[in-house]
Amino acid sequence: MPKKSKSNRSEETAAMTYAPSVEINLDHLLHNLRQIRSRLPRDTGIIAVVKDSAYGCGAKVISRTLATEGGVDCFAVARTEEALTLRRAGITGTLLVLGKPEAEEIDEGIAAGVVFTCNTPDDLHLWKESGKQLRFHCNIDTGMHRMGLLPGELPDLVDTLTATSRLRCEGLFTHMASADLPGTATVKSQYERFREAITLLKNSGIEPSCIHIANSATIFRHPLDGATHARPGIALYGCRPDPNQDFGITLEPVPALKGAVVSLRTVPAGSPVSYGGNHVTNHETTIATIGVGYAHGVPRYLSNRGSVLIGGKRYRIAGNVTMDYIMADIGNDTDCTPGDEAVIIGRQKNEVITPDDVAILGNTIGYEVLCNIGRALPRSYIREGVTVEHHSDHSF
């Protein structure tokens, strides 16, 4: 939203766009991919995690950019429908569904070349009884205890694969539970259990070609032998696995959440601002009302704590975040006018508010901040400073 000069301010007010929006910086995405690759052995493949609409950034454009400009040929999603959506959008690489597939989606997934995940013995038995020819990766539960086959359930996997050639186990993986914790011993113990599982399967003649262990935290903290691929997620989008820690890598935030200054009002000292009146001005000041709120992904915990960027300057949010608006105390700044861009997450001139900055204030993680950015907001995709694609119909 370009700034309006004061000379034409009254003439153009009606034409200004005050609606909140999201900008996705594809240059930052590719920068983050290069940073991730710099921490991996040269021949390690990338399985880009683009589940849940690429953490809210838009799986179609993110996947296409990573494929065409980043050389990524494998993408992981949570659900079969996500994989089918990407296939329909022209993504030709391997599409791995990490979650439990719905029975009614399996046929369409097979036809689309989707690779499924075996997370429970029931998955295995269902696929065997169906008589379908199906490709899958097997998730080994080495200590996360969320999904995956337990070590004691692996003989059943061996027996099933030995009994039928219709099921093709193309990959094995596990998920590290605490790789972001400094000095944790859990990574070593999980890795040892995973290696034992690989050995058991190999001794039975089962040698999947794709082995993946490392999520973002594991990539940065724990170089592990024996993996053919790494599986980065949050780092692709510019967040650290734990926002309070330094992982020795420079990441750039991919999404930016923006609104616009809707109105300005000068209020006297002692004026309460927003619901509950828990911000009271201590001198005459200007309150800027900005058209973005918790309905669009501004966490309510930023009330009286968070900041917003206007004109390259940082201002404190005044009072409680509301559904569609926030207020900022901008003092006596006379450069601000209605229609000015306001950045909640993102960069403006020399200032930046990252998703990790926002997460720290809420004692949470960047994952949650990204995933809570309003899905109903339009997404503009930026490459070298130019909008190359725009989606306003939730089709991102």
Sequence and secondary structure as in RCSB ss.txt:
>XXXX:A:sequence
MPKKSKSNRSEETAAMTYAPSVEINLDHLLHNLRQIRSRLPRDTGIIAVVKDSAYGCGAKVISRTLATEGGVDCF
AVARTEEALTLRRAGITGTLLVLGKPEAEEIDEGIAAGVVFTCNTPDDLHLWKESGKQLRFHCNIDTGMHRMGLL
PGELPDLVDTLTATSRLRCEGLFTHMASADLPGTATVKSQYERFREAITLLKNSGIEPSCIHIANSATIFRHPLD
GATHARPGIALYGCRPDPNQDFGITLEPVPALKGAVVSLRTVPAGSPVSYGGNHVTNHETTIATIGVGYAHGVPR
YLSNRGSVLIGGKRYRIAGNVTMDYIMADIGNDTDCTPGDEAVIIGRQKNEVITPDDVAILGNTIGYEVLCNIGR
ALPRSYIREGVTVEHHSDHSF
>XXXX:A:secstr
     GGGHHHHGGG     EEEEEHHHHHHHHHHHHTTS TT EE EE HHHHHTT HHHHHHHHHHTT   EE
EESSHHHHHHHHHTT  SEEEE S   GGGHHHHHHTT BEEE SHHHHHHHHHHT  EEEEEEB SS  SSSB 
GGGHHHHHHHHHH SSEEEEEEE   SSTTSTT SHHHHHHHHHHHHHHHHHHTT   SEEE   HHHHHH   T
T SEE   GGGGT  SSTTS  S      EEEEEEEEEEEEE TT EESGGG EE SSSEEEEEES  GGGT  G
GGTTT EEEETTEEEEB S   SS EEEEEET TT  TT EEEEEEEETTEEE HHHHHHHTTS HHHHHHTS T
TS EEEEETTEEEEEE SS  
